[in-house]
């Protein structure tokens, strides 16, 4: 199993369940689109999406939060680009990407608990964290299971 998670040869041969590959494609699109919102919307999505009450902050405080959201968007774009490269050239690394996704989203929950932030509503991302973690765990398991497509043919 470790050889499937950390393959010695980073090939484009994906042997896991095809569902896990297609869910990874969908998550790649979502990650990339979300990054663009954080980078290019006027408030970085901080108030309009994450419901952070920027209008109650000082101008400098609001600007700092917006910049941090833009930086976060850049980080998400880089992750999305790595996902695209994996899908394009290194599909054997899809299980590793799911493991990293579980770690990332799990740490988001932990950090959000340790460093809570006042919001005026529930951000979609806060709900998404609790959806992505079990989804990524299931897809990790499916991506590690060898799927013989020839055996599925009639």
Order of alpha helices (4+ residues) and beta strands (2+ residues): alpha-alpha-alpha-alpha-alpha-alpha
